[in-house]
């Protein structure tokens, strides 16, 4: 059974967490790319292993991923519609 206190905390701080992750990636993008390149050079099978893992993960979580993408797409389109209505009314 999930801890409700933890769930509440993570839900309340979701936006901050996403902003932090985004800024961390932007700061360390080159280092992350270089690490991937080194892994590929040191272990030629690493790319295949990584691809297989990603494929397996997607197959296992396909429905959840599709629902998340659909929800994100709907949110974007509804925001665009609201922006269009606001610009027409001005």
C-alpha distance (Angstrom), angle and dihedral (degrees) to the residues before:
residue distance angle dihedral
X1 . . .
X2 3.82 . .
X3 3.77 119.4 .
X4 3.81 106.3 -109.4
X5 3.79 93.0 -155.1
X6 3.81 91.3 56.0
X7 3.79 92.4 45.2
X8 3.79 91.0 51.4
X9 3.81 91.6 48.9
X10 3.79 93.4 49.8
X11 3.79 92.5 45.8
X12 3.81 92.4 49.5
X13 3.80 92.4 48.4
X14 3.77 98.3 39.2
X15 3.80 95.1 109.6
X16 3.81 93.1 49.1
X17 3.79 90.3 48.5
X18 3.81 92.5 50.5
X19 3.81 91.6 48.0
X20 3.80 90.5 50.3
X21 3.81 92.0 49.0
X22 3.80 91.1 48.9
X23 3.81 93.2 49.1
X24 3.83 91.6 45.3
X25 3.79 90.7 53.0
X26 3.80 92.4 47.4
X27 3.82 91.1 50.2
X28 3.80 94.0 46.7
X29 3.79 101.6 32.1
X30 3.80 95.5 115.2
X31 3.81 93.0 46.3
X32 3.81 90.6 50.2
X33 3.81 91.7 49.4
X34 3.80 91.4 48.1
X35 3.79 91.4 50.2
X36 3.81 90.4 52.6
X37 3.80 90.2 49.6
X38 3.80 91.4 50.5
X39 3.80 92.0 48.4
X40 3.80 89.7 51.5
X41 3.81 91.8 49.4
X42 3.81 96.3 44.9
X43 3.79 95.8 44.0
X44 3.81 113.8 28.1
X45 3.80 90.0 -169.2
X46 3.81 91.4 54.9
X47 3.81 92.2 86.5
X48 3.79 91.0 51.7
X49 3.80 92.0 46.4
X50 3.79 91.2 49.1
X51 3.80 92.2 48.1
X52 3.81 91.5 48.6
X53 3.79 91.3 48.9
X54 3.81 91.7 50.1
X55 3.80 91.5 47.7
X56 3.79 92.4 49.3
X57 3.80 92.0 46.7
X58 3.80 91.5 50.6
X59 3.79 92.7 48.9
X60 3.80 91.1 48.8
X61 3.84 94.1 48.1
X62 3.79 99.9 29.3
X63 3.81 97.6 124.1
X64 3.80 94.5 46.9
X65 3.81 91.9 47.3
X66 3.81 92.2 49.3
X67 3.81 92.0 49.0
X68 3.80 91.2 49.7
X69 3.81 91.8 49.4
X70 3.78 91.8 47.4
X71 3.81 92.2 50.0
X72 3.81 90.9 49.2
X73 3.80 90.9 48.6
X74 3.82 91.9 50.0
X75 3.80 91.2 48.8
X76 3.81 91.0 51.9
X77 3.79 93.7 47.8
X78 3.81 93.1 47.5
X79 3.81 89.8 49.4
X80 3.82 89.8 50.3
X81 3.80 90.3 49.9
X82 3.80 91.2 50.2
X83 3.81 90.6 49.0
X84 3.81 91.1 50.4
X85 3.81 91.6 50.2
X86 3.79 91.0 48.4
X87 3.81 92.3 50.6
X88 3.83 91.5 47.8
X89 3.81 91.7 50.4
X90 3.83 92.2 51.9
